[in-house]
């Protein structure tokens, strides 16, 4: 009888000890999955941030290029206008010189009475 009672008591202690032992492999699998998920989320966020920065830089570069092109076009237009005004001024000066030489070369006639 003492053996039966000793076996029952040993079984009781073994069951209690087994019931209190944490299930390590079962708990670590979700932690690994959660860690992988967190890593993937962080990686995706970093990639998104990098893409956004690249897009902003590309947009800024395009704006600068457009402003440069506009400034270049304005400069070219101003140069063309200045050239046209200069040519017009020269042409007018030549016409005035021709008129003056023609007037000077023409005989001055007495006014008719």
Residue pairs with C-beta under 8 A, 6 or more apart in sequence:
none
